[in-house]
Amino acid sequence: MLGHMRHMRTALVGSVMIGGTLALASVAGAQTAPAATAPTFSKDVAPIFQEKCEACHRPDSIAPMSLVTFAESRPWARSIKARVADHTMPPWSIDKTVGVQSFKNDRSLSDKEIETIVKWVDAGAPQGNASDMPAARTWPEDQGWNFAALFGQKEPDMIVNSYDFTMPAQSQDAWDKRVTPSGITEPRWVRAVEIRPKTLKGRKIVHHAIAYLDQVDPDAPATGGLPAPFMEWAVGKQGELMRPDTGKLLLPGSKFRWDIHYSQAGEEITNSVEMGIYFYPKGQEPKFRTSLSLVPAALGTMDIRPNTLSLVEGFTVLRENARIESYQPHMHLRGKAMMVEAIAPSGQKQVISLVSDFNFNWMTTYVYADEAAPLLPKGTLLKVTAWHDNTTAKKSNPDPNQWVGWGDRTVDEMAHAWINIVYMKDEDFKAEQAKRRAGPTSSPAVPQQ
C-alpha cells in the first residue's frame, strides 16, 4: 500500500479549504443559487463515502486521511472533487465501454455519484443537517479480516504465517522463498482465502506475496508445468471468496512455498505475511474446484526499448470447459493496459475485460457477477495482450531512457493475468449454460478492502 499512500500524500499536499458560505446576489432578496437544492454531506455525500471510500479512508487504515465525518472530509473537498472527476478514486480501472460490466466487488462511482460529489464541492461543501447522517459503519479493529464476518467469525479458521524477514532501510529488492507446513491432518475444502502483511507498517515493504501449494493431488487441475498458486496478494487485493459449491482442496502433508517480494521503504522493518483460510464445514464437499492460474502475455523475456510503447501477447488453451470467475492484471511501473480475450474453437472472438489505465499502486481483482462470469468451451484460447509505456507520459515510469526487460524486480517488468478458473465436465457445463439462459440471478457483494 505504500505506493498508494505516497501517491495520495503527494497529490493532496497543499489542498485548501473552500469558502464556507454561499454568495448573495446583488439584487435584494435573491440568491445566486438555491441552497436547499445543493447536495449536503450528511444527506448525500456521506452515504457514498461509506459505500465506496471508507474501506480505506477511515482512522488507522491505509489511506492518508479519513473521510468518515464532515470535519475530516471538508478540508479535502477540492482534492476529492479532482480525484473523483478524473476517475482516479476510487481505484477501478476496468474500461466501461467493452467486455463484462457486472462485478461483485465494483467500487467505482456511478456518473450520478460523481455528479453529486462535484456539486457538493462547488456549492461550498455544506454539512447539512446532522440528523440526516446515516448510521456509522462498523469496521474491524486494526487491519481486520475481510471475509470473517461473512461466516459469523472474528478471524479465519486457520492462519498460516511466513517467517519474519527484516528489510534494511536501503537495499536492493529481496525475496523470501521459505516453506511453511500447512499443518493439515485431514482433507479440508477451502471456501475463502486472504493474505496480508502482518502489520500496517509491513505493507510499506511487501510488493506481493504468493503462497504456492505443494501437495500430491492427482485430481488437481493441470498448471502447464508452472507452480500451483494457492493464493496471491498484491497492493489493493482483498482475497479470494469462492462462490457457493466451489472451493480448493488441502490435503494432509501439504506445504506452502512462499514467494514474498520485499522492497525498501527508507526505514528498517521486520515483517511476516499471514494467510487466513476459511474451511467448508467438515463433511461438506463442494461440487467444483477453482484454480488460480497465471495466464501470461509474456513470461521470461521482454524487450521494452527506451522512450517507446511496447506490446506483448500470449495465448493459453483451455483444456476443459471453464467458467472465468475473476481477473487481475499484473504489471509493474510501466504497465499501461491489459486485455483478456476469448477465441472460441469456432474462431469467434470476444473481449472479456480491458484495463485501459493500469495503476501499479492498485492490483485490483475484478470479480465477475455470477450471471456474467464468462462460460468458455473446451479448446477456447485465452489471449492476453499487455501494453507498456516507457515514455515520460507514464507518470510512474522511473526512467524512460532505460531499456527494460522481464524480471522480478519492481524496476523490471512483467505481463500476466491472474485468473480464477473453474473447470467443468460437459454435463455440468451444459447445465450452467441452460441456467444462464433461463435468466439472471443475484450475486452477493464481495466486501471492499
N, C-alpha and C positions, 0 to 999 in steps of 0.2 A: 504493500500500500504506500510505501514511501514516495514512489514516483508521483502517485496521485496527490499525496499530501503536499509535496514540494510544489507541484504544478498549481494546486489551488492557492497555496500561500502566495506564490509569485504573482498569480493572476489577480489576487484580491487585495494585495497591499496597496494602500493609497486610496481605497474606496471611501467615499464621504457620504454623510447622511444627507438625504434630500430635505428641502424645506418642509416644515410641518404643517403649514396651513394653506388652504385654497385661496387664491387671489379673488378679490371682489371686483366686479365690473365698475367702470366709471359712471355708468348710468345708475342713478339712485334706485335701490330696491331690487336690482337684478344681479344675479350671479353669473360668472362666466361658464360654470358647469354645475349641474345639479348634483350636489354632494351625495344625495340619497341614492343615486344610481351607481356610484363608484364602488367597485369591489372593496371589501374590507378584509383585514387579516383574520379576524375572529370568525366571520361567516363564510368567506370564500377561499381564502388562501391557506389557512391552517389545515383544512381537510386534505388539500393537495399535498402539502408538505408531509403530513402524517403518512399518506399512502405511498408517496414516491420518493421522499427525501430523508425522513427521519431514520431510516435503517442505517445510514451513515452519519447524518447530521444530527447528532444528539450528544449530550455530555459524555466524555470519556470514550468516544468511539473514534473511528478512523479519519473522519473529516476534520478540517481545521476550525470549523465553527459549528455551533448548534443552531438549528432552526426550529426548535420546539416552541419557544414563546415569542410573543411580539417583541419584547425587549431585546431578545437575542437576534431576531431576524432583521429588524428595521435598519440597523447600521449598514447592512449588506445589500440594501434594496437595489441600488444601481447595478451592482455586480450580479445579483440574482437575475435581474432583467436581462443583462447581456448574455449570461450563460444559458438561460432557457431559450432566449430568442434565437441564438445560433445553434441550438440543439447540442451544446457541449455537455449540459447537465439536464436531467440525469443521464449517465452513460448508457447509450443504447445505439449501436452503430449499424443495425440492420437497415438496408435500403428498403424503404416502404413502397417502392414502385415495382418490385419484381419478387417472385418467389413466394414462399409461405409467409403469411402475415398474421397467423394466430398462434400465440405463445402463452404458456402457463405463467411465465415469470416476466411479462412485459412491464418494464419500469419506465418506459418512455411517456412523455407528456402528450396528450392529445392537443390538436390545434386550439380547441376551446380552453383547455387548461393553460396553455401558453398565453393566449389572449387575456385570460383572467389575471394572470400574474403581471403581465405588461401593463394592463390598465390600472391595476392596483398601484404599481410603482409610479406611473405617470400622474396619478391622482394625488401623489404625495404620501403613498404608503400608509393610509389611515388604519388605525386599530379597529374601529367599530365598537360595538357593544361587547363587553367581556362575556356577557351571558350567552352570546352566540358561539362561543368556543366549544368545539367538540370535546368529549371526554378524552383525557390524555391516554395515549397508548402505553401499554406496559411492555418494556423491553428487558431482555435478560441482563443480569448484572455482569460486569466485566465484559468479556468478549461474547459470552453466551454461545450456545449451540443452536444452529439454525433449525434443525428438524426435531429436537427433543419434544417440544410442546405438541407437535402433531400426533405423537404417540403417547401423550399424557405422562411424559417423563421430564426430569430436570437435566438429564445427561444421557449420552448413548449407553447401549447395553455393554459395550466393551470399548476401551480406549487403548490403542497401541501407540507407544512412544518410540520415537527415534532416539539416538544418543545425543547428549549435549555436544555442541560444537561452538567453539569460540572463534569469532571472526574479528581480526585486528581492525583498528580504525582505518588504516591504509593498507590495502592488499589487493593482489590480483583476485579474480573470481575463484571460488573454491567449490568443490562438490563433495558431499558426504554420501558414500555408497555402501554403508554398512548394512547388516542384515539383522532383522528382529523376528524372532519366532512369534507366530500368531497366538500360540497357547491354546488353540482349539483342540479339544479331545474327542469330539464327535461331529459328524457333518452338521453344518448350520447354514441356513439360507439367509441371505442378507437383503434387506429391503431399502436401506439408505446408508450412505457413507459420506463423511465430510472430513477434510483435512484442514488444519490451520497451524500457523506458528503458535507456540505455546503462550507467548506474551505479545502484547501490542508492540513492545519495543522490538521483538523478534521479526515483526512484519517489515521493519526497516531493511533487513538484510536478506530475507528469503525471496528470491526471484521466482522459483517454482519448487514444488515438491511432488514427486511421483512415487507411489508405492506399487512396485511390480509384484505380482503374486507368483510365488514359486511353490507349486504343488503338482503331484502326479494325478492327472484327471483326464482320462481318455475321452470323456464326453465333452470336454471344453471346446468352444469354437476355435477354429484354426486362426493363427495370428500371422501367417505368412513368414514364419521364421523370426519375427520380431518378439521381444519380451512381452509377456501378457500384463498390461497395465490394469491394476485393480482400481486405482483412483489417482487423479491428477489434480493438484491445486496450483493456481497462479493468482496473481493480483486481480481481485474482483470476482472470484469464483465462490459460489456458495457451497457446493457439494453435489451429490447425485442422489436424487429421490426417485426410486423406481416406481413406475405405475403399478397399481394392484395386479397381482398374479404374475409379477415379473421380478426376477432377482438374480443374485450372484451366489455361487456356492463356495463355502470354505470347508476344507477337509482337514482331518487330523494330521499333524505334522507339517502343515503349511507354514511358509515363511514369507515375510515381506522384505524385498530388496529395495532399499531407499535410493532415490536419485534426487538429492536436495541441492539446489543451486544457491549458493550464498554470494552476495556482493557487498562491498564495503559501504559503510554509512557515515564515516567520519568519526566514529567512536567505537571502542571495543564492546562487542555484545556477545554474550553467551546465549545460545538458543537451542531449542529442540523443536521437533514437529510432532504433533499428536493427531492421530486418526481415530475419529469416532465411528463406530459401527453399530447399526441397528438391525436386530435379527427379526425374522418372522417367528411367531410362536412355535415352540417345539412341536413337531408333527405336521406343521403346515408347510407344504411344498408348492411353490409357485409353478405355474404351467410353463412359463417361458424364461429363458436365460438371456440376460442382457450382457453385452460385451463392449467395453470402452476400447475403441480402435483408433490407432494413429494412422490417418489416411494422408499420405504425403503428396504435395505438389513438387517437392524436392527433398531428397534425403541423401546427405553425404557430400554433395557437390552443388555449388552455386557460383555464378560469375557475375557480380554486380560491379560494373565499371564506374569510375568517378564521374559525378555530375551527369548521371543518366537515370532513366527509368528502366526497370527490368521486369520481365515476365517469365514465370516458370509454370509448368503444368504437369500433373501426374494423373495416372489412371489406375484404378483398383477395381477388380472384378468381384462382384458379389456371387459367391459360390452357392448360396442358398437364397430363398425368398427372404425378404428383410423388411422390417419397419424401422425407420430412422427416428430416433427419439430426441436427439439434441445435436447441436453443432456449436463448436467453439474454435475460432481461428487462432492459430499461434504463429506469430512472427515477432521480430524484435523492433529496434528503434527506427528502422527504415521501412517497416511494413506499411503499405498504403491501402490495399484492398485484397479481399479473398472471396472467391465464388465457388460454390459447390453445385455441380450439375449432375443429373442422372441421364445416361444414354441407355435406353431400353434395348433389348435384343432386336426389336423391330427397327431400330435406328431413330426412334422418336426421342427428342431431347427436351428436357425441362430443367429450368433453374430451380434449385431447392432453396438456396439462400445466398445473398450477396451482402457482405460487409463492405461498404463502399468508403468508409472513413475510419480505418483501423486505428485504435489508440492503444499503444503499448501499456499504458497505465491501467487499463481495464480489460482483463482476459475474461470477457463475459461469455457464459454458456447460454445459448438460446434454446430453450426447452419447448418443443412443439406441443401445441394442444392436442389432446387425444384424437379429435376428429380431423386434425390437419397433418399429423405425422405421416410423412411420405411412405407409401407402400410400394416396394420395388420388387419385381420378379427376379428369380434366379437368372444370372447372366447379365444383369444390369452393370454398366460401367459407371463408377463414381469418378467424375472428373473434378479435380481441384485445381483452380487457377489462382496464382498469387502474384500480386504486383508489389514491387518495392520502389521507393523514391529516394534515390541517392543524390538529391539536389538540395539547394537551400530552401526550396518550397516546403520541405518536410521539417517542421519545427523541432521535432525530437532528434533529428539527424545530428550526431556529434561532429561529423567531419565529412562533407560531401566530396572532398578531394581525395578520400581514402578508398582504395579498392576493398570490396567486402566479399567474403566467401561464406560458405556454410560452416557453422560451428556452434558450440555450446555457450560461448561467452556472450554477454549482453551486447558487446560491440560487434559480434559476428551476426549472421542472420540464419533464420530458419523459415520454413514454409510448409506447415502441415495443419491439418484439421483434426481435432479430437471429436469423434463422432460416436455416440452411443447407438449400438445396433442390436436389434432383437431379430434373431433368425427363426424362421418358421417352416414347418413341413407344409406340403402342398395343401392338405386338408385344412389346416389352421389358417393358412394364408387366404384361401378362398372364403372361409368363414368370416375373416376380418374384412375382406373386400365387400362381402354381402352386407355386413353390419354397417360399413361406411356408406354404402348406397342407400341403406334404409333411413339415414338421417343423422344429424349431428347429435352428440351427447355433450354434457357439460364436463369441463375439465377443472379439477381442483387447482387452486392457485399455489404456486411454489413461493414460500416466504422469501422476501427480499433480504439480502445480507445487510 
